[in-house]
Amino acid sequence: MDLIQIIEIFALATGIAYVVLEILQKNAMWVVGILTGAACAYSFAVQRSWGMTGLNIYYVVISVIGLIQWRKDGAKVDEGSVHLRALPKKTAVWSSVGFVLGSLALIWVFRALGDGASALDATATVLSIIATWWLTRSYIQQWLLWIVADTLTTALCLVNGQYWMAVLYVAYIASAVYGYYHWKKKGVEI
């Protein structure tokens, strides 16, 4: 087993811990997210999947923002409840525009950088950026974005031969389905 496989297995373990903490809406998720993001960024960089590399660096940074936001929001609901916000229509529209324009721009950049799966990498990256932002705001619809983004990322991992990472993203898909229903059941709008 080489270093890359060890890092991917580490990312698999911390990634599963991350998503369990996400479903339960525990602030510790953001700390685990820093570790997972760093490991995944390295693994994707080795594969020259620049979108996923940048995305995981973004995850490390956004984890700090998410931790601050969730601490504030968590104080507004009872223990055991999930704090939710209504998704503003304006946010949904701007997110859609950002998805289209961001995907087109990244496809062009990634092709120039020699990314072998530039369209898949770009669309998964932009969708994941939006989903992560929605997660920091506690929009329940973020789970639906994750189902699509994680499906695309699973395909990217399989194309790149990153089989441990593919297992992680399949677990993320299943967790996103469960997370949506869990948040729907336990959610309290703030």
Backbone as CSV, one residue per row, in Angstrom:
resi,resn,N_x,N_y,N_z,CA_x,CA_y,CA_z,C_x,C_y,C_z
1,MET,0.853,-1.178,0.000,0.000,0.000,0.000,0.893,1.234,0.000
2,ASP,0.629,2.145,-0.932,1.458,3.348,-1.022,0.835,4.510,-0.233
3,LEU,1.546,5.621,-0.175,1.113,6.785,0.594,-0.240,7.314,0.119
4,ILE,-0.458,7.343,-1.171,-1.724,7.860,-1.704,-2.891,7.012,-1.224
5,GLN,-2.743,5.696,-1.247,-3.816,4.823,-0.775,-4.072,5.033,0.720
6,ILE,-3.021,5.221,1.490,-3.178,5.474,2.929,-3.944,6.785,3.149
7,ILE,-3.587,7.813,2.384,-4.283,9.100,2.499,-5.746,8.956,2.088
8,GLU,-6.017,8.184,1.042,-7.400,7.979,0.611,-8.205,7.219,1.657
9,ILE,-7.600,6.233,2.307,-8.293,5.491,3.364,-8.548,6.412,4.564
10,PHE,-7.569,7.273,4.894,-7.755,8.266,5.950,-8.927,9.189,5.594
11,ALA,-8.962,9.645,4.343,-10.048,10.522,3.895,-11.389,9.792,3.964
12,LEU,-11.394,8.516,3.641,-12.618,7.717,3.731,-13.111,7.674,5.175
13,ALA,-12.217,7.381,6.115,-12.607,7.292,7.526,-13.081,8.635,8.073
14,THR,-12.320,9.695,7.821,-12.729,11.006,8.342,-13.946,11.538,7.592
15,GLY,-14.059,11.194,6.317,-15.210,11.632,5.537,-16.511,11.018,6.035
16,ILE,-16.463,9.773,6.423,-17.660,9.122,6.965,-18.015,9.741,8.319
17,ALA,-16.996,9.995,9.141,-17.241,10.670,10.419,-17.865,12.042,10.181
18,TYR,-17.351,12.750,9.183,-17.848,14.080,8.834,-19.333,14.045,8.501
19,VAL,-19.724,13.122,7.648,-21.111,13.105,7.194,-22.056,12.658,8.310
20,VAL,-21.601,11.786,9.195,-22.437,11.410,10.346,-22.663,12.637,11.230
21,LEU,-21.590,13.380,11.477,-21.709,14.604,12.275,-22.565,15.649,11.563
22,GLU,-22.514,15.684,10.224,-23.341,16.615,9.448,-24.815,16.278,9.608
23,ILE,-25.153,15.008,9.477,-26.542,14.580,9.618,-27.072,14.961,10.994
24,LEU,-26.254,14.752,12.025,-26.658,15.075,13.392,-26.519,16.559,13.703
25,GLN,-25.973,17.305,12.768,-25.731,18.743,12.864,-24.912,19.075,14.118
26,LYS,-23.755,18.447,14.201,-22.817,18.679,15.295,-21.697,19.591,14.808
27,ASN,-21.335,20.560,15.624,-20.296,21.517,15.246,-18.941,20.863,14.994
28,ALA,-18.682,19.729,15.618,-17.411,19.025,15.429,-17.214,18.623,13.968
29,MET,-18.312,18.561,13.208,-18.233,18.230,11.788,-17.248,19.133,11.072
30,TRP,-17.262,20.413,11.408,-16.416,21.375,10.704,-14.936,21.128,10.984
31,VAL,-14.595,20.686,12.186,-13.199,20.380,12.521,-12.741,19.143,11.743
32,VAL,-13.591,18.123,11.723,-13.282,16.919,10.953,-13.193,17.268,9.466
33,GLY,-14.006,18.227,9.033,-13.988,18.665,7.642,-12.644,19.233,7.211
34,ILE,-11.953,19.878,8.125,-10.621,20.405,7.813,-9.664,19.259,7.487
35,LEU,-9.690,18.217,8.301,-8.809,17.060,8.070,-9.158,16.339,6.774
36,THR,-10.451,16.116,6.563,-10.894,15.428,5.356,-10.560,16.246,4.115
37,GLY,-10.825,17.537,4.166,-10.538,18.411,3.027,-9.069,18.411,2.654
38,ALA,-8.202,18.470,3.647,-6.763,18.477,3.380,-6.318,17.156,2.737
39,ALA,-6.808,16.039,3.257,-6.431,14.732,2.700,-6.954,14.573,1.273
40,CYS,-8.197,14.959,1.050,-8.778,14.840,-0.292,-8.085,15.772,-1.278
41,ALA,-7.743,16.975,-0.849,-7.051,17.922,-1.734,-5.745,17.310,-2.231
42,TYR,-5.008,16.694,-1.350,-3.748,16.075,-1.743,-3.981,14.934,-2.734
43,SER,-4.952,14.081,-2.424,-5.229,12.934,-3.288,-5.653,13.376,-4.683
44,PHE,-6.530,14.366,-4.769,-6.981,14.846,-6.070,-5.875,15.591,-6.815
45,ALA,-5.001,16.291,-6.093,-3.892,17.008,-6.741,-2.952,16.028,-7.436
46,VAL,-2.721,14.901,-6.805,-1.861,13.883,-7.413,-2.469,13.389,-8.729
47,GLN,-3.800,13.340,-8.790,-4.504,12.877,-9.999,-4.715,13.992,-11.023
48,ARG,-4.289,15.205,-10.686,-4.463,16.377,-11.540,-5.934,16.715,-11.786
49,SER,-6.780,16.406,-10.795,-8.182,16.821,-10.822,-8.236,18.164,-10.108
50,TRP,-7.980,19.228,-10.878,-7.765,20.543,-10.280,-9.018,21.104,-9.630
51,GLY,-10.165,20.799,-10.176,-11.403,21.274,-9.565,-11.611,20.680,-8.187
52,MET,-11.441,19.381,-8.087,-11.616,18.713,-6.799,-10.524,19.116,-5.809
53,THR,-9.326,19.393,-6.317,-8.253,19.877,-5.444,-8.643,21.227,-4.853
54,GLY,-9.020,22.158,-5.720,-9.426,23.484,-5.257,-10.649,23.426,-4.363
55,LEU,-11.580,22.559,-4.710,-12.795,22.415,-3.919,-12.457,21.985,-2.493
56,ASN,-11.550,21.054,-2.358,-11.211,20.576,-1.024,-10.423,21.610,-0.228
57,ILE,-9.667,22.450,-0.898,-9.032,23.582,-0.212,-10.127,24.549,0.264
58,TYR,-11.119,24.773,-0.584,-12.283,25.588,-0.212,-12.976,24.993,1.019
59,TYR,-13.118,23.656,1.061,-13.749,22.998,2.210,-13.009,23.322,3.505
60,VAL,-11.683,23.339,3.440,-10.899,23.647,4.636,-11.231,25.061,5.120
61,VAL,-11.270,26.009,4.202,-11.551,27.403,4.556,-13.005,27.580,5.023
62,ILE,-13.944,27.012,4.285,-15.364,27.198,4.612,-15.728,26.508,5.922
63,SER,-14.942,25.537,6.339,-15.196,24.866,7.615,-15.103,25.843,8.785
64,VAL,-14.212,26.791,8.704,-14.098,27.806,9.753,-15.364,28.674,9.773
65,ILE,-15.812,29.096,8.591,-17.027,29.917,8.492,-18.243,29.134,8.982
66,GLY,-18.343,27.887,8.567,-19.466,27.048,8.976,-19.522,26.844,10.476
67,LEU,-18.370,26.638,11.093,-18.326,26.440,12.540,-18.849,27.678,13.270
68,ILE,-18.434,28.840,12.839,-18.891,30.093,13.461,-20.405,30.253,13.284
69,GLN,-20.899,30.031,12.058,-22.328,30.195,11.776,-23.172,29.192,12.556
70,TRP,-22.757,27.938,12.577,-23.548,26.914,13.256,-23.559,27.125,14.766
71,ARG,-22.483,27.638,15.324,-22.505,27.921,16.770,-23.562,28.969,17.090
72,LYS,-23.659,29.990,16.256,-24.685,31.022,16.462,-26.083,30.430,16.302
73,ASP,-26.296,29.688,15.212,-27.617,29.143,14.919,-28.038,28.066,15.915
74,GLY,-27.094,27.261,16.374,-27.403,26.179,17.304,-27.941,26.678,18.630
75,ALA,-27.564,27.884,19.013,-28.037,28.461,20.268,-29.517,28.846,20.188
76,LYS,-30.090,28.853,18.994,-31.475,29.296,18.806,-32.494,28.159,18.835
77,VAL,-32.038,26.902,18.928,-32.972,25.765,18.928,-32.678,24.847,20.109
78,ASP,-33.657,24.003,20.428,-33.502,23.040,21.516,-32.503,21.950,21.141
79,GLU,-31.875,21.347,22.130,-30.955,20.230,21.930,-31.694,19.097,21.215
80,GLY,-31.088,18.519,20.212,-31.694,17.433,19.457,-32.436,17.888,18.215
81,SER,-32.662,19.190,18.109,-33.321,19.737,16.923,-32.261,20.158,15.913
82,VAL,-32.679,20.247,14.670,-31.806,20.691,13.587,-32.257,22.089,13.186
83,HIS,-31.333,23.047,13.223,-31.697,24.416,12.839,-31.707,24.533,11.320
84,LEU,-32.799,25.079,10.802,-32.982,25.223,9.362,-33.326,26.666,9.032
85,ARG,-32.968,27.058,7.827,-33.386,28.345,7.280,-34.124,28.066,5.973
86,ALA,-35.064,28.918,5.656,-35.765,28.821,4.369,-34.816,29.308,3.273
87,LEU,-34.793,28.596,2.167,-33.964,28.977,1.034,-34.628,30.145,0.300
88,PRO,-33.990,31.329,0.317,-34.585,32.459,-0.410,-34.564,32.214,-1.920
89,LYS,-35.608,32.655,-2.608,-35.672,32.480,-4.061,-34.500,33.176,-4.744
90,LYS,-34.118,34.322,-4.224,-32.998,35.061,-4.790,-31.706,34.227,-4.717
91,THR,-31.504,33.537,-3.617,-30.325,32.679,-3.463,-30.374,31.533,-4.462
92,ALA,-31.548,30.933,-4.642,-31.701,29.830,-5.596,-31.401,30.294,-7.021
93,VAL,-31.890,31.478,-7.379,-31.651,31.998,-8.725,-30.166,32.302,-8.930
94,TRP,-29.563,33.027,-8.001,-28.136,33.348,-8.136,-27.262,32.093,-8.120
95,SER,-27.662,31.107,-7.345,-26.920,29.848,-7.324,-27.002,29.149,-8.682
96,SER,-28.176,29.188,-9.312,-28.346,28.576,-10.640,-27.488,29.274,-11.682
97,VAL,-27.499,30.593,-11.659,-26.680,31.367,-12.594,-25.193,31.078,-12.337
98,GLY,-24.809,31.075,-11.073,-23.417,30.775,-10.717,-22.995,29.384,-11.144
99,PHE,-23.925,28.429,-11.047,-23.621,27.058,-11.467,-23.313,27.005,-12.959
100,VAL,-24.169,27.611,-13.762,-23.973,27.565,-15.220,-22.694,28.294,-15.622
101,LEU,-22.559,29.533,-15.185,-21.384,30.326,-15.579,-20.090,29.759,-14.986
102,GLY,-20.146,29.349,-13.743,-18.961,28.781,-13.102,-18.521,27.483,-13.755
103,SER,-19.483,26.645,-14.104,-19.149,25.375,-14.762,-18.498,25.612,-16.121
104,LEU,-19.084,26.518,-16.905,-18.512,26.814,-18.226,-17.095,27.374,-18.107
105,ALA,-16.899,28.276,-17.177,-15.563,28.873,-16.991,-14.552,27.821,-16.544
106,LEU,-14.946,26.984,-15.596,-14.000,25.974,-15.101,-13.706,24.896,-16.140
107,ILE,-14.687,24.539,-16.947,-14.413,23.563,-18.014,-13.292,24.092,-18.901
108,TRP,-13.384,25.347,-19.276,-12.363,25.961,-20.127,-11.002,25.959,-19.422
109,VAL,-10.961,26.364,-18.167,-9.697,26.408,-17.408,-9.116,25.003,-17.251
110,PHE,-9.955,24.048,-16.883,-9.464,22.696,-16.641,-8.957,22.025,-17.909
111,ARG,-9.598,22.305,-19.024,-9.090,21.769,-20.294,-7.695,22.328,-20.573
112,ALA,-7.525,23.623,-20.314,-6.218,24.259,-20.525,-5.156,23.672,-19.595
113,LEU,-5.567,23.204,-18.419,-4.626,22.622,-17.459,-4.394,21.125,-17.685
114,GLY,-5.076,20.556,-18.664,-4.871,19.142,-18.977,-5.698,18.181,-18.152
115,ASP,-6.783,18.646,-17.576,-7.681,17.790,-16.798,-8.382,16.848,-17.775
116,GLY,-8.213,15.548,-17.570,-8.776,14.561,-18.484,-10.283,14.429,-18.430
117,ALA,-10.901,14.927,-17.381,-12.354,14.854,-17.244,-12.873,16.231,-16.843
118,SER,-12.533,17.226,-17.649,-12.785,18.618,-17.280,-14.258,18.945,-17.050
119,ALA,-15.160,18.448,-17.877,-16.580,18.766,-17.708,-17.123,18.155,-16.417
120,LEU,-16.778,16.919,-16.167,-17.222,16.239,-14.955,-16.631,16.911,-13.722
121,ASP,-15.346,17.203,-13.769,-14.651,17.846,-12.666,-15.241,19.231,-12.387
122,ALA,-15.470,20.013,-13.434,-15.973,21.383,-13.275,-17.389,21.421,-12.711
123,THR,-18.294,20.623,-13.271,-19.678,20.669,-12.802,-19.800,20.157,-11.369
124,ALA,-19.077,19.099,-11.047,-19.099,18.593,-9.668,-18.522,19.624,-8.704
125,THR,-17.481,20.315,-9.131,-16.834,21.321,-8.288,-17.771,22.490,-7.996
126,VAL,-18.369,23.044,-9.027,-19.232,24.213,-8.830,-20.472,23.835,-8.020
127,LEU,-21.056,22.702,-8.307,-22.225,22.259,-7.552,-21.869,22.047,-6.079
128,SER,-20.696,21.506,-5.821,-20.256,21.278,-4.445,-19.986,22.584,-3.705
129,ILE,-19.470,23.566,-4.402,-19.246,24.888,-3.788,-20.579,25.471,-3.336
130,ILE,-21.568,25.400,-4.202,-22.894,25.926,-3.861,-23.505,25.136,-2.705
131,ALA,-23.414,23.817,-2.769,-23.986,22.976,-1.709,-23.330,23.262,-0.361
132,THR,-22.028,23.473,-0.364,-21.338,23.759,0.895,-21.765,25.107,1.455
133,TRP,-21.924,26.102,0.588,-22.408,27.397,1.064,-23.807,27.249,1.652
134,TRP,-24.662,26.501,0.963,-26.011,26.276,1.472,-25.970,25.534,2.803
135,LEU,-25.012,24.624,2.971,-24.864,23.903,4.236,-24.551,24.869,5.373
136,THR,-23.645,25.828,5.142,-23.316,26.794,6.206,-24.549,27.603,6.614
137,ARG,-25.487,27.773,5.694,-26.708,28.538,5.969,-27.851,27.643,6.460
138,SER,-27.627,26.332,6.506,-28.608,25.344,6.986,-29.867,25.275,6.123
139,TYR,-29.693,25.348,4.801,-30.807,25.133,3.879,-30.945,23.628,3.662
140,ILE,-32.116,23.080,3.896,-32.313,21.637,3.752,-32.055,21.166,2.317
141,GLN,-32.268,22.039,1.338,-32.085,21.680,-0.062,-30.632,21.358,-0.396
142,GLN,-29.707,21.718,0.489,-28.299,21.399,0.247,-28.112,19.901,0.083
143,TRP,-28.931,19.100,0.758,-28.813,17.642,0.630,-29.111,17.185,-0.798
144,LEU,-30.065,17.819,-1.443,-30.408,17.444,-2.815,-29.256,17.771,-3.765
145,LEU,-28.624,18.919,-3.539,-27.447,19.257,-4.347,-26.334,18.246,-4.126
146,TRP,-26.177,17.809,-2.876,-25.120,16.831,-2.585,-25.349,15.499,-3.277
147,ILE,-26.580,15.087,-3.392,-26.854,13.813,-4.081,-26.316,13.879,-5.509
148,VAL,-26.587,14.977,-6.191,-26.115,15.128,-7.574,-24.595,15.305,-7.614
149,ALA,-24.068,16.202,-6.782,-22.620,16.470,-6.783,-21.820,15.220,-6.432
150,ASP,-22.282,14.467,-5.453,-21.547,13.266,-5.041,-21.633,12.157,-6.084
151,THR,-22.735,12.103,-6.814,-22.849,11.141,-7.912,-21.827,11.474,-9.002
152,LEU,-21.729,12.761,-9.342,-20.739,13.197,-10.337,-19.310,12.937,-9.851
153,THR,-19.064,13.196,-8.583,-17.718,12.993,-8.044,-17.373,11.510,-7.979
154,THR,-18.344,10.661,-7.696,-18.106,9.211,-7.726,-17.651,8.794,-9.121
155,ALA,-18.342,9.286,-10.130,-17.952,8.970,-11.512,-16.544,9.470,-11.805
156,LEU,-16.218,10.672,-11.353,-14.871,11.221,-11.558,-13.818,10.344,-10.901
157,CYS,-14.083,9.906,-9.684,-13.127,9.038,-8.979,-12.926,7.726,-9.727
158,LEU,-13.996,7.156,-10.237,-13.878,5.903,-10.992,-13.073,6.108,-12.271
159,VAL,-13.303,7.226,-12.961,-12.542,7.547,-14.170,-11.052,7.667,-13.844
160,ASN,-10.736,8.253,-12.676,-9.345,8.468,-12.276,-8.702,7.258,-11.595
161,GLY,-9.487,6.197,-11.359,-8.936,5.030,-10.677,-8.776,5.230,-9.175
162,GLN,-9.489,6.185,-8.609,-9.433,6.460,-7.168,-10.565,5.681,-6.483
163,TYR,-10.366,4.392,-6.315,-11.444,3.530,-5.874,-11.838,3.747,-4.413
164,TRP,-10.885,4.032,-3.547,-11.216,4.333,-2.150,-12.018,5.632,-2.062
165,MET,-11.646,6.600,-2.869,-12.384,7.857,-2.884,-13.791,7.636,-3.441
166,ALA,-13.929,6.753,-4.422,-15.252,6.438,-4.965,-16.143,5.836,-3.879
167,VAL,-15.576,4.962,-3.054,-16.333,4.378,-1.942,-16.814,5.491,-1.000
168,LEU,-15.936,6.439,-0.712,-16.300,7.566,0.144,-17.490,8.330,-0.442
169,TYR,-17.450,8.619,-1.731,-18.520,9.402,-2.333,-19.816,8.616,-2.473
170,VAL,-19.752,7.301,-2.607,-20.972,6.491,-2.571,-21.592,6.581,-1.171
171,ALA,-20.739,6.536,-0.143,-21.236,6.710,1.231,-21.856,8.092,1.402
172,TYR,-21.254,9.106,0.782,-21.814,10.454,0.839,-23.200,10.522,0.185
173,ILE,-23.384,9.809,-0.919,-24.695,9.805,-1.587,-25.755,9.227,-0.647
174,ALA,-25.448,8.071,-0.082,-26.398,7.433,0.846,-26.672,8.330,2.049
175,SER,-25.633,8.966,2.553,-25.790,9.864,3.695,-26.620,11.090,3.345
176,ALA,-26.475,11.591,2.139,-27.252,12.758,1.718,-28.744,12.431,1.660
177,VAL,-29.062,11.242,1.187,-30.469,10.826,1.152,-31.011,10.750,2.578
178,TYR,-30.256,10.067,3.447,-30.678,9.954,4.841,-30.720,11.326,5.512
179,GLY,-29.694,12.150,5.280,-29.617,13.472,5.892,-30.810,14.344,5.551
180,TYR,-31.240,14.280,4.313,-32.403,15.067,3.896,-33.627,14.701,4.738
181,TYR,-33.895,13.408,4.862,-35.069,12.978,5.620,-34.909,13.247,7.112
182,HIS,-33.701,13.101,7.627,-33.450,13.374,9.044,-33.676,14.859,9.350
183,TRP,-33.121,15.735,8.510,-33.302,17.167,8.725,-34.769,17.563,8.564
184,LYS,-35.452,16.930,7.640,-36.875,17.229,7.425,-37.677,16.869,8.679
185,LYS,-37.334,15.756,9.276,-38.042,15.264,10.467,-37.698,16.088,11.711
186,LYS,-36.422,16.408,11.904,-35.955,17.068,13.129,-35.811,18.579,13.003
187,GLY,-36.036,19.106,11.804,-35.751,20.509,11.544,-36.695,21.495,12.211
188,VAL,-36.089,22.582,12.682,-36.823,23.707,13.246,-36.328,24.952,12.522
189,GLU,-37.232,25.675,11.871,-36.821,26.864,11.136,-36.503,27.997,12.103
190,ILE,-35.354,28.651,11.826,-34.950,29.769,12.698,-35.103,31.088,11.944
